[in-house]
Amino acid sequence: MRGKKVKAVEKREHSKRNGFKFTSWSKEDHKEPIFGVAFNPYTNPVHPPVFAAVGSNRVTIYECLEDSVSVIQSYSDPCTEEIFYTVCWLYTVSPEVSVNLAVAGQRGLIRVLSPTKLHNLFTLMGCGDSINELKLHPSDSNLLLSASKDNSLRLWNLKTRRCILILGGLQGHRDEVLSCDFDLSARYVLSCGMDHSVKMWSLETDDVKNTIALSYTYNQDKPFPVLNVHFPIFSTRSIHRNYVDCVRWFGNKQWYQRRVRGWESR
């Protein structure tokens, strides 16, 4: 009994040192897994934090109160067979300043939703399979990156609503891509997946820069000339013996898991 009391005291002390405490929980009634959660980084600091969660064919927006979380809005996809895997907050300045949501999942469609107008603004189509993660470009809020089960990553221009770049192919992933991330300077993209590999892609080449610039001005009747990038600038599958389901930049380092390992870029 004494041992249990000591452990309980240690847990309380550990919680105090870290400055965190459990306050509340919420369970959604669709009874399916929650695959993605994202806090709204554009919330006014004087207001309570807001986050969105996705599971089943539903997107739910919550507000964090002092001792609870409260549902603000909920959106259900018209297709009952859809399962959303990822959610990403968007910041738009043209034609008007607005904060929206991008969600995607099993059907390979990217839905762009407006929490203020309460409807789907538009849908991006073109992925060959399910979409596992979405990431917004850190300096150009019109560019959105998707990681897909079709073994590739795609860069989308939200303003012109077209796919402009595909990362994958000859030396790309050999199985579905589970996670991706931009570095803070938006010069590089990291990706990882079911093939046990982590890859780094450059956005600094002239071809990539010219394609991004062209995506804003292209107005011909022909389909947009999507650029295919087949070769990452770095790739390894010698570290993990199983799939890698999350990759993140941390300063100038890259972090990825199932086991967390850090790499410093030179």
N, C-alpha and C positions, 0 to 999 in steps of 0.2 A: 504494500500500500504506500509506504514511504517513497519507493521508487517512482510510482505513478505521480505522486504529488510533486516530486522534484522535476519530472519531465514536464508537467503542466506549467510550473513556474518558469522553466527554461523557455517553453514556447511563448509565454507572455512576454518575457524579457526580449526574446528574439524579435517579436512583433513590434515592440516599442522601439528597438534599435533601428529597425527598417522603416519606421514611420508609416506602416500600412496596417489596416485592420479590416476585417470582413464587416460589411454593413448590410448587404441585402442580396437577394437573388430574384430571378424571374424565369418562369418556364412558359414557353410558347405552346399553344394548344394543338399544333399540327403533329406533335409527337415524333418529329424527325430530327436528325442531328442538325446542330447549328454549325455551318461550315465556315462562315466568315463574319468578322466583327471589325468595324473601323470607326474611330472617333472622328468627329468633324473638326479639322484643324483650323477652320475659318470662323468658329464661334467667338463672339465677343467675350473677352475674359471676365467681364462683370456678370455674364449669364452662366447658368449651370452647363456643364459639359453635355454634349449630345453625341450619341453614337448610333450606328445602324448595324443590324444583324440580319444575316440571310440563312435560310434553311427551308427545305421543301420548295415550293414555288412562291415564297413570301419574303418580302423585305419589311422589316419593322424598325422604326426609329424611336429611340428612347432618350429620355432626359434624366440626368443623374441629379437627384435631390440629395439632401443631407443624409438621410437614412434609408433611402429607397430609390428605385428606378421607376419611371413612369412612361407608359407608351404614349407617344405623340401622334404617330401616324403608322399606317400599315398598308402595304401594297401587295396584291396577289396577282401573279401573272395569269393572263387569260388561258394559257395552256396548263392544265392540271398535271401534265407529265414533266413539266420543267422542274429542275432542282438547281437552285442557285448555289454556287460554290464560293463566290467572291463578290466583294463590294468595295467601291472606291469613291471618295468624295471628289467632286469637280468644282473648279472655280472659273466662271465665265465672265468676261468683261465686255463681250460684243455679241449681239447688238445691245445687251443690257447686262449690268452686273447681277450675277445670280450664283447661287450655290446649288448644285445638282448632284445626283447620284448615278454612278454607272454600276450595273450589276450584270453578271454573266454566270453561266453554268453548263448544265448537261447538254443543252440543245445547241451550244456554240453561237448563240446570239448575244450581242451586247445591248442591253436596254439602258437608255439614258432617261432618267426620271427626274421630274421637278417636284420637290417637296412643297413648294409654294403654290404651284399651279395644279398639283394633285393629279398628274397624268404622265403618261409616257411621251417624251418629246420626240424621240426617234429611235430606230433600231439599226445597229450595224450588223451586216451579214457578210460572211466570207471565210470564216474559220472552218477547217475540215472536220472538226470534232469538238468535244467539250472544251470549255475554257476554265482553267484552274485558278488563274490569278490575273488581276488588273493592277497596273501601276500608272500614276499620272507623272508626266515629265516635270521635274522640279523647277524649271524656269519658263517653260512654254505650256500654259494650261490647256492648249488646244491639242496636245499630243498625248495619246494614251497607249500604253503597252499591254499586250495580252500574252499569256502563256497557255499553250493549248495541248490537248491530248493528241493532236496531229503531228507532234514532234517539233513544232516550230513556235517562234514568237512573231507577233505582228505589231507594227507601229501604225496607229490610226490617227488621222487628222479629224478631230471632232467638228471643227468649223466647216470643213468641206465634206465631211462624212464619207471619207474614203480610206481604204487601206493603202499605205504608201511604201511600206518596207516589210520584208519577211526575213527573219534571221533563222536560217536552217538550211539543210540540204546535205551537200557532200561531206562536210565535217561537222554537221550540226548534231543535235540529239538523236539518239537511236530509239528512243521510247518517249512517252509523253513528258512534256515539260510541266513541272509542278509549281515552280516559283520563279520570280524574276524581280529585279530591282535596278533602279538608276543610281549612280553615284551622285553626290550633291552638285557636282559641276556639270552633270548630264553629258559627260564625255564617254562614259562606258555603261554597259548593261551587264549584269550578272544573271545567269540562269542555272537551274538545276532540275533533275528529274529522275524518272524511274530507271534510267540507264546508269545510275550511280555516279554520274558525272556532274562537274561544275564547269561552266564555260563563261568566259569574258568576251564581250563583243564591243568593238569600237564604233562610236558614232562620229568620229573625228575625220573620217576619210572624205575626200572631195565628193565622191559619188553619193554618200549618205547626205551630206550637207546640201548638195544641189537638189537631191530628190525631195528633201523636206521643204526647201524654198519653193520648188516647183509645185508642190501640193497646194500652195496657197493661191497660185495664179493660173493653174491649168484649166482651160475652158474649151478644149477641143471636143469634137463629137466622139473621138476614139476613147476607149478605156484608158485610165491613167496608167502610165508605164511603171508598174510596181517594181521596186528594186529588190533583187534577191541577193542576200549576203550569205555565202556558203561557208565562210571560214572565220571562226572566232580567233582572237589574238592570244587566247590562253585556254587550255582545256586539261582537265585531269579527272581520272576515275580511279586513281591508285590509292586514295585515302579511305573512301567508304566502301564497305562490302555489301551495302544494301542501298535502297533508293534514298535520295536526298530530297526532302519535302519542303525545305525552307532555306532561302538564301537572302542575306541582307548586307548592305554596306554599313560599316560603323566607323565614321570618320574616313580615314584613307585605308581602312581594313575591310575585308569581306568576311562575313560570318555565315556559316551554314550548318545545317543539322540534318540527320538525326542526332549524332553526337555533335556538340558544338565545337568547331575548330575555327581559328582565326588565321587569316593570311594578310600579310602587308604587301601592298602593291608598290612596285619600284619604278 
